[in-house]
Amino acid sequence: MGALLIISAMAAQATAVPSPAPPAAATGAADNSTFGASTYVDLEAGAGYGSNPNFRFGDNTGSGFGRISANATHTRVSARTTTVFSGFAQETFYTNRYSSALSLDLSARPKRRSIRIVIARPCRWT
């Protein structure tokens, strides 16, 4: 449940009003429309019924369940790198004698653009 609180805090930060970006002339970049950062948080909830959620033998194995999940992604794009941080948390609650199940996933994907430098030397013909 603590992971859902962390994801909720990330959601509150994502909905904060961003600071205005400086004009292109001040940054020295001619076209920086593809550069910057973006953050989003997706919250989902659901309910349902499973006839045998834990694959047990016997009678009366059905159970109702509730599910809440959060998926947060932060992407930062610069002239040389693209970095994506993402996190996922899901809690599933069962009725009857079944307990809850927590699923967590955190990932970071950096990508660096290669920069090629070509040095041209004059060719001397003798």
C-alpha positions as CSV (number, residue, x, y, z in Angstrom):
1,M,0.0,0.0,0.0
2,G,3.0,2.3,0.6
3,A,3.8,2.1,-3.1
4,L,0.4,3.4,-4.0
5,L,1.1,6.4,-1.7
6,I,4.4,7.1,-3.6
7,I,2.6,6.9,-6.9
8,S,-0.1,9.2,-5.6
9,A,2.6,11.7,-4.6
10,M,4.0,11.5,-8.1
11,A,0.6,12.2,-9.5
12,A,0.2,15.3,-7.3
13,Q,3.6,16.5,-8.6
14,A,2.6,15.8,-12.2
15,T,-0.5,17.9,-11.9
16,A,1.4,20.9,-10.5
17,V,1.6,24.0,-12.7
18,P,4.9,23.9,-14.7
19,S,7.2,26.9,-14.8
20,P,7.1,28.9,-18.0
21,A,9.9,28.0,-20.5
22,P,12.3,30.7,-21.5
23,P,12.0,32.1,-25.1
24,A,14.1,30.4,-27.8
25,A,16.3,33.4,-28.2
26,A,17.3,33.2,-24.5
27,T,18.3,29.6,-24.7
28,G,20.2,29.9,-28.0
29,A,18.2,27.1,-29.6
30,A,16.4,27.8,-32.9
31,D,13.9,25.0,-32.6
32,N,13.5,23.3,-29.3
33,S,9.9,22.2,-29.8
34,T,10.9,18.5,-29.4
35,F,13.1,19.1,-26.3
36,G,11.8,19.2,-22.7
37,A,10.1,17.0,-20.2
38,S,6.6,15.4,-19.9
39,T,5.0,13.6,-17.1
40,Y,1.8,11.7,-16.8
41,V,0.0,9.5,-14.3
42,D,-2.7,7.1,-15.2
43,L,-4.9,5.9,-12.3
44,E,-7.3,2.9,-12.8
45,A,-9.7,1.0,-10.6
46,G,-12.0,-1.9,-11.2
47,A,-14.1,-4.6,-9.5
48,G,-15.2,-8.1,-10.5
49,Y,-15.8,-11.7,-9.6
50,G,-13.5,-14.7,-10.0
51,S,-14.9,-18.2,-9.9
52,N,-11.5,-19.6,-8.7
53,P,-8.9,-16.8,-8.3
54,N,-6.3,-19.0,-6.5
55,F,-6.8,-22.2,-8.4
56,R,-7.9,-24.2,-5.4
57,F,-9.8,-27.5,-5.4
58,G,-13.2,-27.7,-3.6
59,D,-16.6,-26.1,-3.5
60,N,-17.3,-22.4,-2.9
61,T,-14.0,-21.1,-4.2
62,G,-15.4,-18.0,-5.9
63,S,-14.5,-14.5,-4.6
64,G,-15.2,-10.9,-5.5
65,F,-12.2,-8.6,-6.0
66,G,-11.3,-4.9,-6.3
67,R,-8.3,-3.5,-8.1
68,I,-6.5,-0.1,-8.0
69,S,-3.5,0.7,-10.1
70,A,-1.3,3.6,-10.9
71,N,1.1,4.0,-13.9
72,A,3.5,7.0,-13.9
73,T,5.9,8.0,-16.6
74,H,8.4,10.8,-16.8
75,T,10.2,11.5,-20.1
76,R,13.1,14.0,-20.6
77,V,14.3,14.8,-24.1
78,S,17.5,16.9,-24.7
79,A,19.7,17.4,-27.7
80,R,21.8,14.3,-26.9
81,T,19.7,12.0,-24.7
82,T,16.2,10.7,-24.1
83,T,15.5,9.3,-20.7
84,V,12.2,7.6,-19.7
85,F,11.4,6.8,-16.0
86,S,8.3,4.7,-15.4
87,G,6.7,3.1,-12.4
88,F,3.7,0.8,-12.0
89,A,1.9,-0.3,-8.8
90,Q,-1.3,-2.4,-8.5
91,E,-3.1,-3.7,-5.4
92,T,-5.8,-6.4,-5.8
93,F,-8.1,-7.1,-2.9
94,Y,-10.1,-10.3,-2.6
95,T,-13.2,-11.0,-0.4
96,N,-13.8,-14.2,1.6
97,R,-10.6,-15.9,2.9
98,Y,-8.2,-14.6,0.2
99,S,-5.7,-11.9,0.9
100,S,-4.5,-9.1,-1.3
101,A,-1.8,-9.1,-3.9
102,L,0.7,-6.2,-4.7
103,S,2.5,-5.8,-8.0
104,L,5.3,-3.3,-8.5
105,D,7.5,-2.4,-11.4
106,L,10.1,0.4,-11.8
107,S,12.2,1.0,-14.9
108,A,14.5,3.6,-16.4
109,R,15.4,3.6,-20.1
110,P,18.3,6.0,-21.1
111,K,19.1,6.5,-24.8
112,R,22.0,8.5,-26.0
113,R,22.3,9.8,-29.5
114,S,25.6,9.2,-31.1
115,I,27.4,12.3,-32.4
116,R,29.7,11.8,-35.3
117,I,32.6,14.3,-35.9
118,V,34.1,14.3,-39.3
119,I,37.3,16.1,-39.9
120,A,38.1,16.9,-43.5
121,R,41.7,17.4,-44.4
122,P,42.7,19.0,-47.7
123,C,44.2,16.4,-50.0
124,R,47.6,17.4,-51.5
125,W,48.3,16.0,-54.9
126,T,52.0,15.9,-55.7
